């Protein structure tokens, strides 16, 4: 199945937070990537790179697109300094791991990685550290320190969803909130 078929199954309201109009050929690039990398966000071109050789299932594609769209959202909203401010990078990685489904119970069980108390938070921390190490030359200790410094505030930031979307029900609630976001102010 062509990788862009997967993209077309991503809920459209997610795209509108980042791009006023989405052009698949402009905003997405499908490439072969090294190692096990699944995707990335290129801030210079505002383009999401999808690793066609490493994405084989719709659920994985949904997570990758959502993860990278969160980076794109942060880029537009917070003017992230991706290359000089590791705290900005860490915050976006925390948010992407938290909100994309990277740390869902199902994914963690499939990785034989599960626990009870605060497991989701630990997974988010670990994945943020791994992401930082994959793109920047810093020590594991330094990456962990940076993640710890910004974790609490970044973990609590659920924009643009308003909640951690654990499944389809949460996605429907987030969509409803998105569609009604201006209704209150229009009636003032």
ABEGO torsion letter per residue (X at the ends): XBAAAAAAABBAAAAAAABABBBAAAABBBBBBBEABABBBBAAAGBBBBBAAABABAAAAAAAAAAAAAAAAAAAAAGBBAAABAAAAAAAAAAAAAAAGAABAAAAAAAGBBBABGAAAAAAAAAAAAAAAAABBBBAAAAAAAAAAAAAAAAABAOAAGBBBABAAAAAAAAAAAAAAAAAAAAX
